[in-house]
């Protein structure tokens, strides 16, 4: 991920737009976040509008001139969308190609055909983790739910024994591993290295998803024993296709951007000379934009053409893939605007100064802030972008690895205890045919386990690297 833009760097080092003291700024932040929470939860206002209004409220409570608040908000919005907007769009296109070509079904069916009864929960977590790499969480759920329900029904498994590992795989990818929007925004905000963050994110994700998925599913299946609801099994994409791409080609396409970004990080560590041709080449091919663009272009030939897609159908698929992300782009952009307003009002510097007097480590502080915003708003994305803006100054003196761990701490905190103000909570409840209590015992507890385990692993890693 690129560093912050020149405009944002200038904003970060400029004089604060308000001269309010720590107490007033602290109250302004709390009231601003309270406005966002109230609008999202009580009045059911869209997160984009809520973040915009909450930003203006923050500036007003802090006593900042309104024109400067608007300037900060629009600068942050533009810089954030410029930094991650294209990546989100490319990820959406790749996800749509994977779904509509039947490539995702091919991966699922191949792995399940080789999985035994005892290994089925592990197979589900593997499927979700691989398929979830290029997909948004909600898209991943919609894509995998038919598989979860069919496997549970066909094999007479407990729905939770199969469903929890799949949900854990998707959720961990969403919170910890770029190119998902949350981690990308946090990387941009704190100026972390994407390749290092990706490598450490995978390192943290593996034990986290094992504990929250196959291990926890044993207990979830005892607490909530429900059958797979027949009414929620939709038609799979590949059922309308005469042919679909091969397992190897599909897997290679999904992993291509990850391999390119990890290769760039490895070359940066080994070569460590920006003037060397090999590093310059990998700086280009391993950049998120080129890596994801390469995967999309390759996917046309490895996913769509084998599935029999004509040229006009390819164009239509791209349009359909882009349409659903408009709201996500606006939320992420508004979150960036809120973050920049926090920075320009002096809140980031205030937290930096206050944290020097506390004995709380920076990584734990970042996790706690993300947890608080997640509980209040219900949105992992809002929690990530807001927490990243608040703790960004803490990364100024951090090493490359610790800046990456700061991103992961924020991502881990943003997943804490999903409940009734989270759209994902209701998505899981309805698809699995659960009541509110059952959803809390399974989904909400699983999210909390992910958050706590990942946060603890991040803190442990900070002690050894």
Residue pairs with C-beta under 8 A, 6 or more apart in sequence:
1 83
1 84
1 178
1 184
1 187
1 188
1 192
1 193
1 194
1 197
1 288
2 83
2 188
2 287
3 9
3 191
4 12
4 79
4 83
4 188
4 189
4 191
5 79
5 82
5 83
7 75
7 79
8 75
8 76
8 79
8 340
11 72
11 75
11 76
11 340
11 343
11 344
12 343
12 348
12 392
12 393
14 344
16 344
16 345
16 346
16 349
17 59
17 64
17 65
17 68
17 69
17 72
17 344
17 345
17 346
18 25
18 59
18 62
18 63
18 64
18 345
18 346
19 63
20 28
20 62
20 63
20 64
20 345
20 346
22 350
22 353
22 354
24 61
24 62
24 63
25 62
25 345
25 346
25 347
25 350
26 350
27 61
28 58
28 61
28 62
28 63
28 345
28 347
29 58
29 342
29 347
29 390
31 57
31 58
31 61
32 54
32 55
32 57
32 58
32 61
32 338
33 54
33 373
33 376
33 377
33 386
34 376
35 50
35 53
35 54
35 57
35 58
36 50
36 51
36 53
36 54
36 338
36 376
36 377
36 382
37 376
37 377
39 45
39 49
39 50
39 53
39 54
40 47
40 50
40 377
40 378
40 379
40 382
40 421
41 377
41 378
41 421
45 53
46 327
47 331
47 334
47 377
47 379
47 381
47 382
48 327
48 330
48 331
48 333
48 334
51 331
51 334
51 335
51 337
51 338
51 382
52 73
52 334
52 337
54 338
55 69
55 73
55 334
55 337
55 338
55 341
56 66
56 69
56 70
56 73
58 69
58 338
58 341
58 342
58 345
59 66
59 68
59 69
59 72
59 341
59 345
60 66
60 69
62 345
64 345
68 344
69 341
69 345
72 337
72 340
72 341
72 343
72 344
72 345
73 337
73 338
73 340
73 341
74 337
75 337
75 340
76 336
76 337
76 338
76 339
76 340
76 341
76 343
77 333
77 334
77 336
77 337
77 340
78 333
79 336
79 340
80 185
80 188
80 332
80 333
80 335
80 336
80 337
80 339
80 385
81 329
81 332
81 333
81 336
83 184
83 185
83 188
84 181
84 184
84 185
84 188
84 332
85 329
85 332
85 333
86 289
87 179
87 184
87 288
87 289
87 292
88 181
88 184
88 325
88 328
88 329
88 332
89 322
89 325
89 329
90 289
90 292
90 293
90 295
90 296
91 134
91 135
91 136
91 179
91 180
91 292
92 136
92 321
92 322
92 324
92 325
93 296
93 317
93 318
93 321
93 322
94 134
94 253
94 254
94 292
94 295
94 296
94 299
95 134
95 135
95 136
95 139
95 321
96 317
96 318
96 320
96 321
97 103
97 296
97 299
97 300
97 303
97 304
97 317
97 321
98 104
98 131
98 134
98 135
98 250
98 253
98 254
98 299
98 303
99 135
99 139
99 143
99 237
100 237
100 307
100 317
101 237
101 241
101 244
101 245
101 299
101 303
101 304
101 306
101 307
101 309
102 237
102 238
102 241
102 244
102 245
102 307
103 244
103 245
103 249
103 250
103 253
103 303
103 307
104 131
104 143
104 237
104 250
105 236
105 237
105 238
105 244
106 238
106 244
106 245
106 246
106 247
106 250
107 127
107 130
107 131
107 247
107 250
107 251
107 254
108 127
108 131
108 144
108 147
110 247
111 123
111 126
111 127
112 120
112 123
112 127
112 147
112 151
114 123
115 122
115 123
117 155
120 151
120 155
120 157
120 161
120 162
121 161
121 162
121 164
121 165
121 213
121 214
121 217
122 165
122 214
124 148
124 151
124 162
124 163
124 165
124 166
124 169
124 213
125 165
125 166
125 168
125 169
125 209
125 210
125 213
125 214
126 169
127 144
127 147
127 166
127 169
128 140
128 144
128 165
128 166
128 167
128 168
128 169
128 170
128 173
129 169
129 170
129 172
129 173
129 205
129 209
130 251
130 254
130 255
131 140
131 143
131 144
131 254
132 140
132 169
132 170
132 173
132 174
133 173
133 177
133 254
133 255
133 258
134 179
134 254
134 257
134 295
135 143
135 170
136 174
136 180
136 181
136 325
136 328
137 170
137 171
137 174
137 180
137 424
138 423
138 424
138 427
139 324
140 170
140 173
140 174
141 167
141 170
141 424
141 427
141 428
141 431
144 166
144 170
145 232
145 234
145 431
146 233
146 234
146 235
146 236
147 166
148 159
148 162
148 163
148 166
148 228
149 159
149 228
149 229
149 232
149 233
150 228
150 233
151 157
151 162
152 158
152 159
152 161
152 162
152 163
152 227
152 228
153 227
153 228
153 230
153 233
158 221
158 225
159 226
159 227
159 228
159 432
160 217
160 220
160 221
160 223
160 224
160 225
160 226
160 442
161 217
161 218
161 220
161 221
162 217
163 217
163 432
163 442
164 212
164 213
164 216
164 217
164 220
164 221
164 442
164 446
165 209
165 213
165 214
165 217
166 213
167 213
167 428
167 443
167 446
168 209
168 212
168 213
168 216
168 446
168 450
169 209
169 213
171 212
171 415
171 446
171 447
171 450
172 205
172 208
172 209
172 212
172 450
172 454
173 180
173 205
174 180
174 182
174 380
174 415
175 182
175 183
175 380
175 384
175 411
175 412
175 414
175 415
175 450
175 454
176 183
176 201
176 204
176 205
176 208
176 408
176 411
176 412
176 454
177 183
177 198
177 201
177 202
177 205
178 184
178 187
178 194
178 197
178 198
178 201
178 261
178 288
179 257
179 288
179 292
181 328
181 332
181 381
182 380
182 381
182 384
182 385
182 411
182 414
183 197
183 201
183 384
183 407
183 408
183 411
184 194
184 288
185 332
185 335
185 336
185 381
185 384
185 385
185 388
186 192
186 384
186 385
186 387
186 388
186 407
186 410
186 411
187 193
187 194
187 197
187 407
189 336
189 339
189 385
189 388
189 389
189 392
190 388
190 391
190 392
190 394
190 395
190 403
190 406
190 407
191 392
191 395
191 403
192 395
192 400
192 403
192 404
192 406
192 407
193 265
193 268
193 400
193 403
193 404
194 261
194 265
194 288
195 261
195 262
195 264
195 265
195 266
195 268
195 286
196 265
196 400
196 401
196 404
197 404
197 407
197 408
198 258
198 261
198 262
198 265
199 262
199 265
200 401
200 404
200 405
200 408
200 461
201 404
201 408
201 411
203 461
204 408
204 412
204 454
204 457
204 458
204 461
205 454
207 453
207 457
208 450
208 453
208 454
208 457
209 450
211 449
211 453
212 446
212 449
212 450
212 453
213 446
216 445
216 446
216 449
220 441
220 442
220 445
220 446
223 441
223 442
224 434
224 438
224 441
224 442
226 432
226 433
226 434
226 438
228 433
229 432
229 433
232 430
232 431
232 432
232 433
238 244
241 307
241 308
242 308
243 306
243 307
243 308
244 306
244 307
245 302
245 303
245 306
245 307
246 306
249 302
249 303
249 306
250 302
250 303
252 302
253 295
253 298
253 299
253 302
253 303
254 295
256 291
256 294
256 295
256 298
257 288
257 291
257 292
257 294
257 295
258 291
260 285
260 286
260 290
260 291
260 294
261 286
261 288
261 291
262 286
263 282
263 285
263 286
264 282
264 283
264 285
264 286
264 287
265 286
267 278
267 279
267 282
267 286
268 279
268 282
268 283
271 278
271 279
272 279
273 279
274 280
274 283
284 290
285 291
285 294
300 314
304 313
304 314
304 317
309 317
328 381
331 379
331 381
331 382
332 381
332 385
335 381
335 382
335 384
335 385
335 386
335 389
336 385
336 389
338 385
338 386
338 389
339 385
339 386
339 388
339 389
339 390
339 392
340 389
342 348
342 386
342 389
342 390
343 389
343 392
343 393
347 390
348 389
348 390
348 391
348 392
348 393
349 393
351 365
351 390
351 391
351 393
351 394
352 393
352 394
355 362
355 365
355 394
358 365
360 368
361 459
361 462
362 391
362 394
362 398
362 406
363 402
363 405
363 406
363 409
363 458
363 459
363 462
364 409
364 455
364 459
365 391
365 394
366 387
366 391
366 394
366 406
366 409
366 410
366 413
367 409
367 410
367 412
367 413
367 451
367 455
367 458
368 413
369 386
369 387
369 390
369 391
369 410
369 413
370 383
370 384
370 387
370 409
370 410
370 411
370 412
370 413
370 414
370 416
371 383
371 413
371 414
371 416
371 451
373 382
373 383
373 386
373 387
373 414
374 380
374 383
374 413
374 414
374 415
374 416
374 417
375 416
375 417
375 419
377 383
377 421
378 418
378 419
378 420
378 421
378 422
378 423
378 425
379 422
379 423
380 414
380 415
380 422
381 414
383 410
383 413
383 414
384 410
384 411
384 414
387 410
387 413
387 414
388 407
388 410
391 406
391 410
394 406
395 402
395 403
395 406
398 406
401 465
402 462
405 458
405 461
405 462
408 454
408 458
409 455
409 458
409 459
411 454
412 450
412 451
412 452
412 454
412 455
412 458
413 451
413 455
414 451
415 447
415 450
415 451
415 454
416 447
416 448
416 451
416 452
417 444
417 447
417 448
417 451
418 424
418 425
418 443
418 444
418 447
419 425
419 440
419 444
420 426
420 436
424 443
425 439
425 443
425 444
428 434
428 439
428 443
429 435
429 436
429 438
429 439
429 443
432 439
434 442
434 443
